[in-house]
Amino acid sequence: MNHDNKGLDTDVVFATSQEEKKGPHPVNTEALKRLTNIEGQIRGIERMVENEKYCVDILTQISAARAALNRVGMLILKRHIKNCVSDAIKKGGSDGNEIIDELMHVLSKEEI
């Protein structure tokens, strides 16, 4: 797995109620930690397949990895809604509708 963080805002400026902070967004820090764990799970599944382990055991581990990845997706989704979507709606105009349409397009591709 490449840890160059492409596609993730890892050096963003985010504000709290008291001050402005610079550095990795806490959601990204948590997501990256979880993704590292998932990477280990996937390597474990790969070894199970190579060693011809019992199919149900492999499927159980695949299900666990899928659930872990879904939890990372929910972290990112929550951040997106709380920040990007909320900000676009507050600004008004077509930005709010566009960002909602974009999100709905992405979510319609997911297995919900």
N, C-alpha and C positions, 0 to 999 in steps of 0.2 A: 504494500500500500504506500502510495506517495503522500508524504506529510507536508506538502508545500501549501496546503490549505486553499488551493484554487477554488473559487466559488464561495468561499466563506469570508465574511467580514471579520477578520481577525485583528485588524488594526483600525478600529473605528473609534470615533469620539462619541461617547454617550453621556447623557446628563442625568444627574440625580437631582433631587429637590434642593440640595445644598450646594453642589459644586459640579463642575465639568471634569470628567475623567477621560484619560486617553489610555488605550490598551485593548487587549482582547475583550470582546463582549463576553459576559459571564455565560450566556447561553452557548456560545461557540466553544468556550472552554469545556463546559459539561458535555456538549455534543462530541467534541474530539476525544474526550476521555472514553465515552461510551463506544465510539467508533473503533477505537483501539482495542477495546474488549471484544467487540464483534469480530474484528479481524482475527483475533485469537480463536474465537469460536469457529470461524470458517476454516482456519488451518486445522483445527481439531477434527472437523467434519471431513476434510480432505484426507486426513490420516485414517479415519474410520473407513472411508471408501477404499483407500489403498489396501488396508488390512482386511477387507471384506468382512466387516463387522455385520451384525444382525441388522437387517433392513429397518426394522421398527425403531431400533436404537438410533440409527442415522436419521430417520424421519423425525424423531423426537428432537434431536439436536438442530435440525433444519428449522423446525417449528419455533424453537427457542431463539434462534438467530433472527428469524423473520420478525418475531415479536419485539426483540431488542431493537432492530432497525426501525420498526414502526414507532417505538417510543422516541427514538432520535428524531424521526420525522415530526412527531407531535411537538417536541421541544421547538423545532425550527418553525413549524406552523404557528404555534402560539406567539413566538417572537414576531413573526411577520404580521400577524393580525394586530397585535398590540402596538406595533410601531408603524410599519409601512402602510398597512391598510387604514389604521386609525388616522394617521397623519394625512393621507390622501383624502379621506372623507372630510376631515376638518377643513382642509384647504378649499373644498368645494369644487365646482366645475366638473369637467369630465374626468379628472384624475381619479376620483373615487370610484366611478363606474368602471373605468379601465382596469384599475388594480383588482377590483372584485371579479371582473370577467376573466382576467388573467389567472387569478387564484382558482376560480371555478373550473377553468379549462384544465389546469394541472390536476386538481382533485378528481375530475371526471375520468382521468386516466388511471387513478389508483383503485385498488380493490378495497372497497369500504364495506 
